[in-house]
Amino acid sequence: VCPPHTGPCLSLTSIGTVLLCTSLFVVRYGCFLFPCVCAPEVPGWLAFPPSTDLLSPLGETWGFKYSALFLERLAGLWDGADWPHDCAFEPDASNYAPSGLGGTPQHVVSFMAENIVAQGTQAQAQGAALEALRGLVEQQASQMEQQASQIAALQAQMGAAAPAGTEYRTGYPLW
């Protein structure tokens, strides 16, 4: 498909494509990858939110203004600007959703409720597994009793069918 001697050109094109796509990704999500560069407009806790009840200060959509902010700050750092001292890795109380249960923050209430539900569900699952295991043990015990009675019946039939010391067609004596 390709003309001869185009291997280096194709290699350089593929390397360039990878570098271009990687740089576009870094520019697009640079404020998440390097939160201190975009602080305080983009708080550092936004990359790894400590709770699901936090409200995003950025709004619903991730626009190109944050990519432009990243590039602007990156160019400022290149020119010798100082890093921001507060990267805002800890959210303020105002970043949380409205509180519930008389002043308790909603993230604390939801955390407690999730733990209570998880513990109850875990105890129910353990109880159900224990009951299923008991049922299996009882079923196997009854099967073993049936097999033992069948073996005893077969031994009794074999002992009554042939006198001791005689041989069957196999040539082996019965015991």
KAHUQUI-V281809 format. One record per pair of residues at least 6 apart in sequence whose ideal C-beta (glycine too) atoms are under 7 Angstrom apart, sorted by the first residue. I is the first residue (numbers start at 0). J is the second residue. D is the distance in whole Angstrom. If there is no record, write none. Layout:
BEGIN
((I & J & D) (I & J & D))
END
This chain:
BEGIN
((1 & 9 & 7) (25 & 32 & 6) (26 & 66 & 5) (26 & 69 & 6) (26 & 70 & 6) (27 & 66 & 6) (29 & 36 & 7) (29 & 66 & 7) (29 & 69 & 4) (30 & 36 & 7) (30 & 37 & 4) (30 & 41 & 4) (30 & 65 & 5) (30 & 68 & 7) (30 & 69 & 5) (31 & 46 & 5) (34 & 41 & 6) (34 & 43 & 4) (34 & 45 & 7) (34 & 46 & 5) (34 & 86 & 6) (35 & 43 & 7) (35 & 82 & 6) (35 & 83 & 6) (35 & 86 & 4) (36 & 69 & 6) (36 & 72 & 5) (36 & 73 & 6) (36 & 76 & 7) (37 & 65 & 7) (37 & 68 & 6) (37 & 69 & 6) (37 & 72 & 6) (38 & 83 & 5) (38 & 85 & 6) (38 & 86 & 5) (38 & 87 & 5) (39 & 83 & 7) (39 & 85 & 7) (39 & 87 & 6) (40 & 68 & 6) (41 & 57 & 7) (41 & 65 & 6) (42 & 56 & 6) (42 & 87 & 4) (42 & 90 & 7) (43 & 86 & 4) (43 & 87 & 5) (43 & 88 & 4) (44 & 87 & 6) (44 & 88 & 5) (44 & 89 & 6) (44 & 90 & 5) (45 & 55 & 7) (49 & 90 & 7) (50 & 106 & 4) (52 & 95 & 6) (52 & 96 & 5) (52 & 105 & 5) (52 & 106 & 4) (52 & 109 & 6) (53 & 90 & 6) (53 & 94 & 5) (53 & 95 & 6) (54 & 94 & 6) (54 & 96 & 6) (56 & 94 & 7) (95 & 104 & 5) (95 & 105 & 6) (95 & 106 & 6) (96 & 105 & 5) (97 & 105 & 7) (98 & 104 & 5) (98 & 105 & 6) (99 & 105 & 5) (99 & 108 & 5) (100 & 108 & 5) (157 & 173 & 7) (161 & 173 & 6) (164 & 172 & 6) (165 & 173 & 7) (166 & 172 & 5))
END
